[in-house]
Amino acid sequence: MGMFDTFSVNATGLTAQRYRMDVISQNVANANTTRTEEGTPYVRQVVTFSEKEGKYPASFSSIFGERTSRFQANGVKVSGTFDDTSTEGNMVYDPSHPDADENGYVTYPNVNIITEMTNLIDASRAYEANATAFDSYKAMAMKGLSMGQR
């Protein structure tokens, strides 16, 4: 793996975690949205990641035998954003609400603020870890370049 491959891996991690934080903030912003354009309550969004596909040699012997072939790391990618249909919306009794059903209950989104804040902390820590690794590799590269100037 080359030096610039490392920068690429960290950059994809930064981008993916930033997107995850954007989706989490969208969930928090819509925590009380009882009616969307479709007429239903907002449904929580969840981001999934997957490994970016790179070139991988077929076996260990091909890695060991060929000095010219190198592992090519590509990082992470957002594989999709999907609706969280596994959790139910919150039913709250409020007969005066315009979106109340015939029994007086309003269905609120399935967004749990505690869960979203926990996920936000997790995403921000992962973002910080990628930024720290990026800075560390950058410092190593700069040190290597400064050694070559002497």
N, C-alpha and C positions, 0 to 999 in steps of 0.2 A: 504494500500500500504506500503510495507516494504522499508527500507532504500536502499537496493540494487536495488529494482525496480526503484527508482528514478535515480540512476546511469545509469541503463540500458536505461531509457527513454532519458536522455541527451546524452548518447553515440550514440543512433540511430539517434538523431537529428544532432549531429556532423557529423556522416557518411553521412547522406542524403545531408546536405548542402555542404559538401566537394565534393560530386559527382556532385551536381548542379554547383558548381564553375568550376569543370573540364569540364563539357559540355559547359558552357559559354565561357571558354577560348578556347575550340575547335571551337566554332562559330566565335570568334574574329580572331583566326588564319586563318580560311578559308573564311574570309570576301571578299577576292578578287579571290577565286578559281572559275574559269569559266568552268573548265572541270574536272570531277571526273573520276573514272575508268569506270563508266557507260556512259561517254561522255556528261553528263548533268552538269549544274552548281551545286555547293554545295547547299544543302537545310538546313536551320537552324534547329537545334535540340532543343526540349523543354522537360524538365523533369517534371514528375508528381509524387506527393506523395500521399500516403494513410495511414490510421491508421493500425498499425499491429494488427491483430486480437488476442484477448485474451479471457479469460474466464469471462463472465459477468453473474451474477445471473439473473434470469428471471424477478423478480419484486422487488419493494421496500420492500415488506414484507419479502421476502427471505433474503434480505440484513440485514434488521433490526432483523429478527428472528434468524439468524444463525451467532453467533459470530465467528465461525471458518472459515466461508467462507469470503474471502477478495477479493476486487477488484484487479485484476492483470493487471497492466499497462504494455504495451509492446512498446510503442513509435510509431515511424513513419518508413515507408519503402518507397523505391523508387518503385512506381508501374509500371513505364515505361518511356522510352525515345521515343518520336515520332517526325516525321518530321512536321515542321510548313508549312502546305499547304494553310493556310488562307491568307498569305501575298504573294504578287507577287514579283518576282525578279526585279532588277533595269535594265532598258534598257538604254544603253549608246551608243551614236553614235561614233564608232571608226572603220572605214572601214579597217584600217591597222592591226587590231587585228586578230590573227589566228582563233579565235572562232566567228568572225563576221558572221552574216547571209547574205543573198543575198542583203539586203537593207543597210548593213553596221552597223547594231546594234548588240551589244554584250549584252547578258543576264548575269548580275552579280547576286550573291546570294542574298537572301532576308534577309540578316543580316544587321541590323541597329546598328551601334556602340553605339549610345546613349542609345538605349533600352538595349543592352547587358551590358553596364557599369552600368545602373540603376539596372538591375537584379543582377549584381555582387555585388554592394553595399548592396542590400537587402539580398543576400545570406551570405555575410560576417558578416552583423549585426546579422542575425539569428544564425550563427556559434558562434559569440562572446557571444550572449545571452545564448546559450547552455553551452558554456565553463564556463561562469560566474556562472550559476546555478550549474554546476557540482562542481566547486571549493567551492561554498557556502555550498553545502551538504557535501562535504568532510571535510570542516572546522568544521561543526556541528558534524560530526561523530568523528572527532579527539578530539573535546572538550568533547563529551560524554565519550570517552574512557579515557581521562585524569581525568575526575571526578571519574571514577570507580577505579582509582589507589590509591586514598587517604585512 
